[in-house]
Amino acid sequence: MKFIKKIFKREEGATAIEYGLIAALVAVAAMVGMNALGTSLNNQFNTVSKKLNVT
């Protein structure tokens, strides 16, 4: 019984899980941001390309 109580008192595992969740959220936010930036850059390059091909 003491062993089970000792396991539930430990917080190292919870801290590792929290850091994992934070890392996952940062990764998702980075992917969303890079996707939006990529789309915006693609639109800009297409606009410039169309203007250069007009002549």
N, C-alpha and C positions, 0 to 999 in steps of 0.2 A: 504493500500500500504506500509506503514511503517513497518507493521508486517512482510510482505513477504521479504522486504529488510533486516530486522533484522535476519530472519531465514537464509538467504543466507550468511550473514556476519559471523555467528557463525562457529567456527572451531572445537568445541569439538567433534562433530559427525565424522568429517573427521579424526581426530586424533584417535578416537576409531576404525574406519574402518582400518586405516593404521596399528595399533597395531594388529588387528585381522588378517590382511593379512600377517604380519611378523610372527605371531604365526603359521599360517597355513603353511607357507614356511618352518619354522623350523621343524614343525612336519613331513612334507613330506621328508625333507632332513634326519631327524632322521630315518624314516622308511626305506628309501633307504639304508642308511648306515648300519642299523641293519640287513637288509635282506642280504646285501653283506657279512657282517661279519658272519652271521649264515651259509651261504652257504660255506664259506671258512672253518669255524670250522667243519662243517659236513664232508667236504672232508678230512680234517686232521684226524678226528676220524675214518673215514672209512679206510684210509690208515694204521693207526696204528692197527686197528682191523684185517685187512687182514694180516699184518706182524706177529701179534701174533698168528693167526690161522694156519700159515704155518707149525709150528712144530708138 
